[in-house]
Amino acid sequence: MAGLLCAAGATVPAVAESPAPARAETPQSGNGLALTPPMGFNNWNSTHCRAEFDESMVKGIADIFVEKGLKAAGYQYVNLDDCWAKPQRNADGELEADPQRFPNGIKAVADYVHSKGLKIGIYTSAGTKTCDSVGLPGALGHEYSDAQQFADWGIDYLKYDNCNNQGVDAKKRYTTMRDALAATGRPIVYSICEWGENKPWEWAGELGNLWRTTGDINDSWGSMLSIMKQNLPLAAAAGPGHWNDPDMLEVGNGGMTDTEYRTHFSMWSMMAAPLLIGSDLRRASAETFEILSNHEVIAVDQDPLGKQGTVLSSAGGRWVVTKEMRDGSRAVALFNETGSAQRIATTAAEVGLPKADGYTMRDLWDHSTYNTAGTVAATVPAHGTVLLRVAADGKWAAHPPAVELGLETSPLIEAGRTATLTTTVTGLGRTPAKKVAALLTGPSGWRVKAVSPTGSPALPTGRSLTTRWQVTAPAGTPTGAYDLTLDAQYRSPTGTRVRSTVPIRAHVVVAPPAGGGYLGDLPPLSAANGWGPVEKDTSNGESGAGDGNPLTIGGTVFAKGLGVHADSAVEFYTGGACNTVTAQVGVDDESTRGTVVFEVWADGTKAASTGVLTNAMPAQPVTADVSGAQVVRLVVTDGGDGIDSDHADWADLRITC
């Protein structure tokens, strides 16, 4: 079921691209390894146990590490996941490689990886069998002999899963393998993969170098977001040699946008998480390589101080996360969970920096450096992250002033009707921005006209240029999201030309029908789901569209509604014309152990909540007052026990207008 199988697991910030910093010199964990979070590759997310996982692929990944600069960026480990072994041990009780996948054996592959200056990892389970349905041999009862085999093959990293564990105490099982690895005398990074079931962050630091804090990730925004939220509160457990592991990267696998993948990579780096590439690099796009090889973001993850980022605020889906760096600077992530652009702000003082005349602020994705008087703010695109490195820096005046570009009005537009959008350009710098000019552009065929001034001679700290624009999407424009671009050009006090842009996602919407109807029949503004897509009129099947079943709660079948999987959020435009949302909600009967909470939000205000519902409960009625709301948001969260099997139904979902 979803989310359980682990295999199937004086300070100046950088002002130019920075390589990953050198590893700390003093061991701070039991085996002295992984003093910064491990970086590498694992095949599972892209291949599972398909035939393409073989010797040729592994060698090819090692080649790509070198050829594409990933090795130079800090990636070291090429790790094999489940299905590398034969289904049975040999007559001597030893593990053997699958002869079709690895005809030359694991040692030959390890030798090849080592010849590239890289390291190799392998997988097994702390049970009688691994997690694959074939049931390959696990290491329970064979820990010392298996560990010695791994050492003899030249293995540098062990991922130790949790399937078929026969109910043996987790700490006992993982301690035995820790001792077995130590007995080999070979340095082997020890990755404990027990899915967070027994709170390993409380005990695994004495045993291993990293431990999974959650069930498996999948290549969706909802899954990534849910795992991030579970891992962020555990910062106190992480440090050099012992790391919280929120599972492997999905960057490049195709289930998220590049904006979402940049958020994924940014937040994993802020959490000092292991960076294990999970996409097939043989087919990866240039954008995927650009994300994965961003040296400045990697430097945040690999900072030798080894502190995991902590949450300063998250109200309304507007997250501020900060991470202390060894040089005294702070990495600051402004993360937008919502489906529309949001202003997110903090200050240098709030992120822990000392009082100073000015601060240097480096944008780690844009690779630009500015000065700020102390405000750290940005308008962040939907599902996006602005990642900054901020320092109390005596040389702040050498950099141009920062400006913040924003949108004060809702970017919801009905096709064929003119909407007024109001943009702002605000000075954040200790020095003023001069000769400021703003420009808003839209898709081909759209009409965008300024109806107030678009320029200002100067913007000192806190002063804004506010411009109103009339925006018209042509009649007949299909509903959906469209990108507008707000562009500001200005000069620094020394005359340096500066340009700053921010994408603004406008939504072409249709007014809800008079009287209302089934809410699920309206086109959603946005839809995020924990597993698989949001399904209309069927349950959530966890994989592709249309793989669900009839909506069924407590034996009652419903013809209309939405089938989702926690964590989920679906937004609808209601244009201020509607007043009530009603539904029958619950865990779908196809789930045997789901626990969920249903919420209805009206323009950022929670209008209804059910509390925790389980699969043993019949459908529960929900009524929410959404009078005057422009946007209604339907949210399902888990019941506090993770998102495994959280199939949730918004049955008989209606809106009155």
N, C-alpha and C positions, 0 to 999 in steps of 0.2 A: 504494500500500500504506500501511498505518498509519504515521503519524508522519513522513512525508516532505514532503508538499506544505505549503508555508508559507502560501500564500494560501488556498488551498482548505481571514498571520501576525502665690554663694548661689543655689541652684538650686531651682526649684519647677516640677513638672509641671503640665500643664493640670488645673484642677479644675472646669472646666465645658466644654461643647462648644467646641472650638477650630476656627476656620476654617483652611484650608490656609495655611501661612505664606507670606509674600511671597517672591518669587523672589530668589535671590542677586544681588547687584549687580555682582560682578566676574566677567566671563566666564572660564571655566576650560576651555573646549574650543575646537576649531579655528574653529567658526562662531559661538560665543557663544550658542548656542541650547540649549534643554532643560536648563537649569541645575538643575531638579528633574525627576523622571521625567514624561514626557508623560502627560496624562490626557485621555480622550476616548471615542470610540465607533468601532467597526469592524463592518461588517455581516456579515462572513464566517461567524462561528460560528452565527448565527441564520438566515441566508438562503442561504448558499452562492451559487450562480448562478441560483437560482430567479427567476421573473418578478417576484416581489414586491420585489426589489431594483431600485428605480427612483427617479426624481426626487421623486416624492411621498413616498416613505419617507424619503429623506435630509432633505428639508425638514421633515418631521414630527419627525424626531429632533432637529433644531435647535430646533424649537418646544418640544419636551419638555424639553430641556436648560434652557431659560429658565423654563418653567412649573413644573417639578417641583423647581427649586432645584439642579440638577446643575451648572449654570454657576456659581452662587454657591459651590458646594462645591469648585470648582477644575477641573471638566472643561472643556476648550477645543476639542478637535479632533473634527470629524465626518469620518470617513475612509471613502472608497470602496475596496473591495477589487476582486478580479478580476471581469471580465465587464462593465465599464462601457463598453468600446470596441467598435467595429466589427471584424469579422474581418480586414479588410484596410486598409492605409494608403491615403490618397487619391493622386491622380496626382502631387502634390508631395511624397509621402513622409511626409505628416503623419498623426498619429493623429486619429481622429474618434470622437465619442461614439455609442454605439448609439442610433439615432433612436427606437426604441420605448421604451427605458428613460429616456433623457434627451433628449426632443424639443427642448428649448431649449438644449442644449449644456452643457458643464461650467462654462463661465464664468458662465452665468446661475445655476447652482446655487451656485457659489462666492460670487457676489454676495449671494445670499439668506442663506447661512450667515454671511457677514461682516456683513450688516445686523443680525444678532442679537448682534453682539459676539463671535462665535466664529470659529474657524479651520477650514480644510478640508484634508483629505489625499487622496492618490490612490495608485494602485498600478500597478506594472509589474514586469517581470522582467529580471534581468541575463542574458538569453538571447534567442534568436531568437523565442521565443513564451512566453506566460505559462503558468501551471500548469493552467488549465482545459483539459479534453479537446478543446474546440473549437479551441484553439490561436490565441488572439488575439495580435496583434503585440507582441513584447518589444522592449527598448531596445538590445540588443547591436548595436553598429554605428550606432546612432542616438542616442547619449547626449546630444550637445550640442543637437541639434534638438528632441528630446523634452523635455529639461530646460527649454529656452526656451519651448516650448509650455506646459508646466506653469506656468512663471513668468507667462506672458502671461495665463493663465486665472485667476491669483491663488491658486495652490496654496501651502499653507503647510507641507506634510508629505508626504514620499515614502516609501512602503514598497516596497523594491526586492528582489524575490524571486530565486530561484535556478534555476528550471526551464529546460530546453533550453539549457544554457549552453555547449554544444559543446566541453566540456572545457577551456575557457579558464581560466587561473589565476584563482582567486576574488579574490585581493587586487588583481590587475590590473583585473578587471572593475569591482570596487567603487570602486577609485581613480579610474577614468575618470569614473564618474558623480559622484563627489565633486567632481571638477574641473569637470564640466559644470554642476552646480548652483551652484558658486561663481561661474562665469562669467556667470550670469544676473544677479547682483547682488541677487537677491531672497532674503531669509532663509527657507530651507526646511529643516525638521527632516529629517534623513536617517536612515531606519530600514533597517538592513542585515539582510536576511532570508535567510541562507544556511544556516540550520538547525543551526548549530554544527558543520558538517562539517569545517571547517578551523581549529577553535579560534579563532574571531574575537575572543574575549576577550583574545587575545595580541597582536592587531594592529589591530583595527577602531577602537580608541579614537582613532587618528590620522586616521580617515576619516569616521566617522559619529557620530551621537548615541546610537544604541542598536543592539544586534545580538542576533539570536535565538541562544540558547544550546542549543536542542533542536529536535527535530521538532515537529509540530503537537500542540497540546493537543486533547483531546476532552472531552465533557461527562460525565466519569465520575471517581469517586474514585481509581481506579487510575492513570488518566492524569495527573490533577492531582498526585498524590503522587509519581509517577515524575519528572515534570518538576521539581517542587520539589527533589527530592533531587539532581538533576543541576545545578541552578542554585545551590543554597546554597554549594557549595565555591568559587564563583568570585567571592567578595566583594571580593577585592583589586583586581579589574579595574574596579569600578564607582566612579563619582564624578560630581560636577556636570558635565553636558554629555556624559557617556558612560556608558551604563547597560547592564547585562545584561538581556536581554529573554526571560523564560520563556514568552512568548506571551500571548494575550489572555485576558480574563476569561470564564468560563462562567457566572458568577452569574446565576441566573434562567432558565436554559435548560431546567431540569427533570430533569436526569440525576442530580443530587445532592440531598441534604436541605439544609434551611436551615442546620443545624449545620455541614455540610460546606462550604457556600458561605461561611459566616462564617470558617471556617478558610482557605479559598481566598483570601478578601479580606485576612485578617489576615497570612497568610504572604507574599502578594505585596507587601503594604505593608512588612513587615519586610525583604524583599529589595530595597527601593527599586526595585521593578519598575515599568515603565509600567503605568498603570491604564486599559486600553482596554476599555470595556464591550462584551461580545459577545452580549448578549441583545436581543431586539426590544422596545424600551422601550414600544412602542405597546400591548403585551400584558402588560407586567410587573406583578407583584403588588406590593402595598404592602410586603411583607417584602423583596422585591428592591430597591425604592427605599430602604428603610431601611438595608439592608446597604451599598449603593453610595454612600449619602450620609452615612455616619458620619464627621463632621468630625474626630473625635478619632483615628480610625484613618487617615484620609487624611493628617492632620498628621504621622503617623509616616512614611508614604511620602514626603511632600513636604518633610521636614525639610531646611533649606538646607545643613546640614553634608554631606549627600549620602553617608553611609556605608551600605553594605549590611549587614544583620544577619549575624552569625556564629553558628555552632553551638557551644554549650558542652557539650552532652551529648545523646545519643540512645539510650541503652541501653534495650533492651526496648520500643522504640517510644515511649518517653517523652522528648520533645524539649524542650530548653531552648535558645532562640535569643534573642540580645540584640543591640540596636542602639543605638549611641551617638548622642545627640541634641545639637544645637548648644547648648542651654541647660545641658548637663552631666548631664541626667537620662538614664535608660536605658529604652528600650522593651524589654519582656521578654515573649516568647511562650512559654507553656506549652502544647505541642501534643501531643495524644494520637493516635498513629497506629493504635492497636489498636481492637478491636471491643468493648471493655468499659471502664468508667470506671477511671481510673488516678490515683493520687496523683503529682504532679510537683512537685519542689521545687528551689530554689536559694537563694542568699543575696545580699544587697546587695553584699557583698564580691566574690563570684564573678562578678557581672555588671559589676564595674568601678567601683563607687561607693566613695567614701572612708568611713572610719570615722566614725560619727556616733552621737549619743545615740538618735536615732530617725529613721525615714524615712517619707516620704509615699508612698502607693501608690494609684494611680488605676486603676480597672477601666474600660477603654475601650469595652467593650460594655455593661456595666451602668451606666456613668456615675456611679459612686460612688467616694468617696475615703476612705481609712483611714490609720491609722498602723500601722507594723510595727517591731518591735525589730531586724529584719534578715532574718528568714525571708521568703522569697517562695515561696508554695506554694498549691496548689489541687488539689481532686479534679476532674479534667477529664473530661467525658463522652466516650464513644466518638466518635472522629473529630472531636473538638472542640478548640478553642483558647481559653484564657484569655489575653487580651492586656492587659498592665499597663504603666503608666509609673511608674517608681520614681525618687525623688530623695532626696538627703541634704538635708533641708529643716528649717530651724530652727523652722518653724511646725507641725511634725508633731502636736503635742499638741492642736491645734485640731480634729483629726479623730478620729472614734471608732476604737477598736481593731479590727484585722482579726481575723477568726476563720476557721479552715479547717474545712470540713465534709468528712467522709470515710466510707468504708465499709471495714471491716477484713476482711469475709468475702466469699466468692464469691456473686454474686447469681444463682445457678443454682437453679431451683425446679422440682420435678416436680409436675404438677397433682394436686391432691387430697391432697398430703402437706405437712406443716408444715416449713418451713425456718427456721433461726435466722439472722438478719442482725444484725451488730454495727456500729453507727454511732459516729462520734466527732465531737465539736466541740472544736477545739483553739484556745486563745488564741495569737495571733501578735503582738499589739500590745505596744508599750512600756507602755501603760496596760492595766489589766485590763478584761475584759468582765464585767459584773455582771448578776445575776438572769437567768442563761442558761436557756433552755428549748428542748428539742429535740422535733420532731414528725416522724414518718415516715408518709406517706400513700401509698395505692396505688390502682389502678383500681377502679371501681365493682364491688362484689361480692367483692372480696378482703378477707381478714381480716388486720388488722395490729394486734398487741397488744404493748405494752411489758412486759417482764418484769424490768426493772431501772430505776433512777432516770432520769428524763428532765430533771432540772433540777440546777443548781448555783448557789450564791450568787455565785461569782466564778471567773473563769478568768484567772489571770495568765499571763504569757508561758510557753509550753510546756506548760501544764496542760490536760488533756483531760477532757471529759465523755463517758464511754463508756456506751452504752445498747444492750441486747440486745432484739431484737424478734422475735416469732414471726409469720411471714408465711405465709399459706396462699392459694394460687391455687385457685379452685373446681375440683372434678373436671370433666374434660371441656374445660378451657381449652385452646384450640389452641396448639401450639408457636409460639414467636416471641418478639419483644422487647416488653416492657411497661415503661412509665415509672412509677417510684416517685419521690417527692419528699421530700428531707430538708430540713427547715425549722428554722432556729435564730433565736430572738428573744432580744435582750439589750439592755442599756443601757450607754452609755458612762459614764465617771466623772462627767460633767457632767449625766447624766440623759437624754441623747438616746436615743430608741428606735431600734434598728437591727434590721433583718431581713435574713437571708442565706439563700438557698436554693441547692440543687444538685440537678439531675436525676440519678437513679440508674436505669440501665436494667437491669431484671431480665429473665432469659430463662427462659421456661417450656420445659422440655426433657423428652425421653423417654429412658429408660435404653436403651442399646444392647441388642440381642437377645442372649440367651445363646448363646455360641458365635461371635457376630460375623456377618460377611457382607460384602457390598459396602459400603464406607464411603460412596460417593456416593449410596446409597439412603437414608441417614439425613438428617434435616433439618439444614441447616447453622445454626450460631449466627450467623455473619456470612460475607459473601462480597464481596470487592473484586477488581476486574479492570482490567487496563490498557486494554482495548478491548472493548466489548460486555459482555454478562453471562457469568458462568460457566455452561458448558453441561454438562448431564448426559448421558453416553453418546454425545456427539458432540464434534467439534472446535469451536474457537472461530471464529465467523464474523465477529466484529468489530462487528456492528451489533445487530440485534434478536435476541430469544430464538428458538432453533430454526433459525438460519440456518447451522449448521455441517454438517460432513460426517462420515462414519464415522471413528472414531479410527484413525489409520493411522501407524505409525512404521516406517521402513525397509522398507516394503512389506507389513508385517504388520498386519492389521485386527483390532481388538479390539472386542468387543461392549459392554463395560462400562467406566466410568471417568468422568473429568471432563476437559473441554476448557477451558483457560484461556489468558490472554494476559498475559505479564509487564507490569508488576509485579502479582502476584496473591497474595491470601491468603484461604484458606477455613478456617473453624474449625468443629469438631464437638465436641459434648459426649460424653464417654466415661465419665464418672462414676466413675473409678478402677477400673472393672471389666474393662478390656481390657489386652492386653499387647504386641501386635505389629501394625504396619502394614506391608503389602507392596504393591508396585506395579511395573509396567513403565513407564518414563518416557522421554520424549524429545520432540524437536521434531516436530510433525506434518508429514507429507509434503506438505501443501498449502503449506507455507512453504519458500521456496527459500533463505533466508539468515538464519533465526532463530538466536540463541544464547541459552541459558537456563541457570539453575542451579535445581535442585529441592532443597527443604529440608523436613524434617519436624520439628516442634517439639512437645514435650510439656510443658505447663504452663510455658512460658517458657524451656525448655531445649532446645537444638538436639539432636535425636536422630539425625539422618541428613542428609547433604548429598552431592550428586553431583559437584560441580565443574562446569565449563562443558561443556554439551552443544551440538552443532551438528546441522543437518539432515542431515549426511552420516553420522551415527552410527545404528546400530540401537538398538532399545529397550534401556535399561539397567535391571537389577533394583535395587530399593531395598528395604531392610528396616530398620525402626526399632523400637527397644524403647520402648514408651510405657507401661510398667507403672505402674499407680497414678495416671496422669494424669487430671485432671478434664476437660481440654480438649486436643484434638489440633489443631494448626494446620499446614496445608499451604501452603507458600510457594514461589512461583516468582519469581526475579529475573532481570534481563537479564544477559548475559554480559560486560557492560562496554562495549558498543557502542551503547547506546540500545535502545529497545523496539520498533523497527521489525520487523514480521513475526514477533514472538516468540510463535508459536502453540505452546503446550506441552500435552502430554497426560499425565494421570495415568491410565494404562491398567491394566486389571485390578486396580483399587484395592480392597484388602481389609483388614479388621481382624479380629483374633481376640480373643475375650472369654471 
